Amino acid sequence: GENVEQHPSTLSVQEGDSAVIKCTYSDSASNYFPWYKQELGKRPQLIIDIRSNVGEKKDQRIAVTLNKTAKHFSLHITETQPEDSAVYFCAARSVGNNDMRFGAGTRLTVKP
Amino acid sequence: DSGVTQTPKHLITATGQRVTLRCSPRSGDLSVYWYQQSLDQGLQFLIQYYNGEERAKGNILERFSAQQFPDLHSELNLSSLELGDSALYFCASSPGKFTEAFFGQGTRLTVV
């Protein structure tokens, strides 16, 4: 089945700086790549997603890039704010298996 | 509110017991996913159903089982519970196979 690796496991940035989280996947048949934000004690919430027919997608301060050849995708957060502090999970969904596998998560801390 | 409802929110039970966790997907969503999240850990994929049929299986123990009913709600049954089964159990639903998934608030299971 699909295997998703996520780096780094922890990330600390100053308010206003950018943050980048990277994920790689193993199944070349994967075609859907969502990112979730999970605050302490709460449910994961979808913040942005990308499908395999596009290379980049942007929503205000958040962007995701996808490199299908290299099988990796990244989350970019610009002008970070303290409320961006949370655990971020990437995921990949395979056409064949139809399941959705998650990376191990990145704990982002934005220092004011 | 994601529209995905999980009950109960909290559950405390003894080792060796059996419990049932319930998930009501968003109206119209055909896919239901179950995930286990241990303390400060990632989201481990357990099982997925689509329109009543099992579609994908992850690292689900033989002591665990699930099903999706004709009204599309799903139940996760955990038996012969062990201390290590203590975790947050999330379900997520999506309209179809290749669309975004939304999480319920989770059931926190504590085995004592």
Chai-1 contact restraints between the chains, C-beta under 6 A:
chainA,res_idxA,chainB,res_idxB,connection_type,confidence,min_distance_angstrom,max_distance_angstrom,comment,restraint_id
A,Y32,B,F98,contact,1.0,0.0,6.0,A-B,restraint_1
A,R43,B,F103,contact,1.0,0.0,6.0,A-B,restraint_2
A,R43,B,Q105,contact,1.0,0.0,6.0,A-B,restraint_3
A,R43,B,G106,contact,1.0,0.0,6.0,A-B,restraint_4
A,P44,B,F103,contact,1.0,0.0,6.0,A-B,restraint_5
A,L46,B,E100,contact,1.0,0.0,6.0,A-B,restraint_6
A,D49,B,E100,contact,1.0,0.0,6.0,A-B,restraint_7
A,N97,B,A56,contact,1.0,0.0,6.0,A-B,restraint_8
A,N98,B,R55,contact,1.0,0.0,6.0,A-B,restraint_9
A,N98,B,A56,contact,1.0,0.0,6.0,A-B,restraint_10
A,N98,B,K97,contact,1.0,0.0,6.0,A-B,restraint_11
A,D99,B,F45,contact,1.0,0.0,6.0,A-B,restraint_12
A,D99,B,Q48,contact,1.0,0.0,6.0,A-B,restraint_13
A,D99,B,A56,contact,1.0,0.0,6.0,A-B,restraint_14
A,R101,B,F45,contact,1.0,0.0,6.0,A-B,restraint_15
A,F102,B,G42,contact,1.0,0.0,6.0,A-B,restraint_16
A,F102,B,L43,contact,1.0,0.0,6.0,A-B,restraint_17
A,A104,B,G42,contact,1.0,0.0,6.0,A-B,restraint_18
A,G105,B,G42,contact,1.0,0.0,6.0,A-B,restraint_19
